[in-house]
Amino acid sequence: MERRRLISADSHVAISLDVIRERVPAKLRSAFDDAIAQQGREDEVRKQGRKLSLDDWDMEAFRDPGYRDPVARLAAMDRDGVDAEVIYSEVSAFRAYGLVRGDWRPISRAFTDHLVEFAAHDPKRLAVSYQVPIIDIEYAVKEVERLAGLGARSVHLPNFPSEVGLPDYHDERYDPLWGVLQETGISISHHLGNRLWLYDVWQRDPTPQLAIFTSLPSLALSEVIAWWILTGTLERFPHLKIVLVEPGLYWVPGFLAQLDRKAAGPYDLPGVKMKPSEYFHRNMALTFMDDEIGLQLRHMVGIENILWSTDFPHPATTWPNSRAIVDRQFADIPNEDRELICVGNAERIYGL
């Protein structure tokens, strides 16, 4: 049989802050250091000294050189039978930019250009989702235009702009950004992250590896779905492509049905002209790794709204056994559905 392609819509790369620092103009390095240190202190306050280390899992994937090096990454993908990946940086810089005393833009450019060089080792197989700062929309628009010229397929935006002191995404200040993303066809990614109020659970969770805490962030992405849809933003920008990364699938059909009931009932939703679920099916997609229950609900989620991923090298990763795990999950699923979920939808959204 012909070998089936696999495209991972969510994988990760480790970024060294020391490497980024070397790319920052010398006159801004102390400001860079201060911002990183302040972010670290704020994180310590939230965690109250409790740490969750990658060493808590004995994971071969974390030790693989492909976690850091692009040439080794291609070899790791070959070992796993994966043809292409959408890649996210392990370093989240959104809060740090707002903490920089002075001009943060060259720091942002240094971070982005490092990832551009990583992807340049094989642009057909490595597609980075670039973090675009939203504290200056004029800069963000220019950065999207620059990245589009470099062949970018995805930008990674904060899930909850209010957590970095900014208006939510229905605010008209963002309209130029949504316009340029529509025009270029570059998709928006909202990757699973730690909602700040969840650190209360972090502090109380009695399990050794924070199993309670880590089960909750995916459900917090429901807020992101609702905000885009119920504010009428997707009515105003009908060609945006939005990918929710690592939420899983199993809970989404019930949540969409709840939004549809709100729209059909006593709730006043100015600017919402279709069923909320229709906006979801038109504009949004979700990634998953291993979710057999969710796949049983695939028609309710939407066959064209589901993207498979390896989540390399995190604890839930399917690497290096992705092909066997995909075969198991899709054993009773028609081939045309499998091809869309594991290949076709990523090809359409990212041009891979």
C-alpha positions, 0 to 999 in steps of 0.5 A, spaced: 500 500 500 502 507 498 505 510 504 499 515 507 502 522 509 501 525 516 501 532 518 502 534 525 498 541 526 502 542 533 509 540 535 514 544 539 521 547 539 525 549 545 528 556 544 534 558 548 533 565 551 541 566 551 541 565 543 535 570 543 539 575 547 545 574 543 541 577 537 538 583 541 542 589 540 547 590 545 544 597 548 537 593 549 540 586 553 539 589 560 532 591 558 531 584 555 534 581 562 530 585 566 524 583 563 525 576 563 527 576 570 521 580 572 516 575 568 520 569 572 518 573 579 511 574 577 511 566 575 514 564 582 509 568 586 503 565 582 506 558 583 508 559 590 515 555 589 511 549 587 515 547 580 513 542 575 519 540 571 520 536 564 524 532 569 518 529 572 517 525 566 522 520 563 521 522 556 525 520 550 522 526 546 525 531 551 532 528 550 531 528 542 536 533 539 530 534 534 527 538 540 532 544 539 536 543 532 532 543 525 536 538 522 535 533 527 528 535 527 527 533 520 530 526 522 526 525 528 520 526 524 522 521 519 523 516 525 516 518 526 513 517 519 511 525 519 511 529 513 510 536 516 509 540 522 506 546 525 511 548 530 510 552 536 515 555 541 516 553 548 518 560 550 512 565 550 514 572 550 507 576 550 508 578 557 515 579 557 514 584 551 510 589 555 515 588 561 521 591 557 523 598 559 525 601 552 524 599 545 521 592 545 521 591 537 528 589 536 527 584 541 521 581 538 524 581 531 530 577 534 525 572 537 521 571 530 528 571 526 531 566 530 524 561 528 524 564 521 531 561 521 529 554 524 523 553 519 528 555 513 532 549 514 526 545 510 520 550 509 516 545 506 516 541 512 517 546 518 511 551 519 512 555 525 507 559 528 510 566 529 508 570 536 506 577 533 505 582 539 499 585 539 501 591 544 502 595 538 497 594 532 501 598 527 507 594 528 503 587 528 500 589 521 507 590 519 510 584 522 504 580 519 506 583 512 513 581 513 512 574 515 507 573 509 513 575 504 517 570 508 512 564 507 509 564 514 502 560 514 500 562 522 501 567 527 500 565 534 496 570 538 495 571 546 488 567 548 486 572 553 489 579 551 486 582 558 491 578 561 496 582 558 492 589 560 489 589 553 482 590 550 479 583 548 479 581 540 472 584 539 475 591 540 476 595 533 483 597 535 484 590 532 481 591 526 487 592 521 490 586 524 484 582 522 484 585 515 491 583 514 490 576 516 484 575 512 488 578 506 494 574 506 490 568 508 495 567 514 491 563 520 491 565 527 493 560 532 490 560 540 495 555 543 493 551 550 496 555 555 495 557 563 489 561 564 492 566 570 486 564 575 488 557 574 494 558 578 489 557 584 488 550 582 496 549 581 497 551 588 492 546 591 493 540 587 495 534 591 497 530 585 505 529 584 505 532 577 499 536 577 494 532 574 488 536 576 491 543 574 493 540 567 486 537 565 483 544 566 487 549 561 484 545 554 477 547 557 478 554 558 479 555 550 471 555 550 472 562 552 476 563 546 471 560 541 465 564 545 469 570 544 470 570 537 463 568 535 458 571 540 461 578 539 460 578 532 467 579 530 467 573 525 461 576 522 465 582 520 471 578 518 468 572 515 475 569 512 479 569 518 482 562 519 482 560 527 486 554 530 485 552 537 491 548 539 490 542 544 483 543 546 481 536 544 475 534 541 470 531 546 467 537 549 466 541 543 459 539 540 456 540 547 459 547 547 457 549 540 450 546 542 449 550 548 452 557 544 446 555 539 441 555 544 443 562 547 443 565 540 436 562 539 433 564 546 433 570 550 440 572 549 441 579 545 447 578 540 448 584 536 452 582 529 451 575 530 447 573 524 448 565 523 448 560 528 454 560 533 456 553 530 456 555 523 461 560 525 465 555 528 464 550 522 466 556 517 472 559 521 475 554 526 479 548 527 481 544 533 487 539 534 488 533 538 493 527 539 489 521 541 482 522 542 477 516 540 471 519 543 472 525 540 473 522 533 466 518 534 463 525 535 467 527 528 461 529 524 458 533 530 465 537 531 466 537 523 470 533 519 473 539 516 475 542 523 479 537 526 487 537 525 491 531 528 498 532 531 503 529 535 504 534 540 512 533 540 515 532 545 510 533 551 508 528 555 502 526 551 506 526 545 504 520 540 512 520 537 515 516 535 509 511 535 504 516 531 503 511 525 501 506 530 497 510 534 493 513 528 492 506 525 489 504 532 484 511 532 482 510 525 481 503 525 473 503 524 473 510 520 473 511 513 479 513 509 476 519 506 475 522 513 482 520 516 485 523 510 482 530 511 483 529 519 491 527 518 493 531 512 488 534 508 485 539 513 492 542 514 494 542 507 488 547 506 489 551 512 497 552 512 498 550 505 503 544 507 
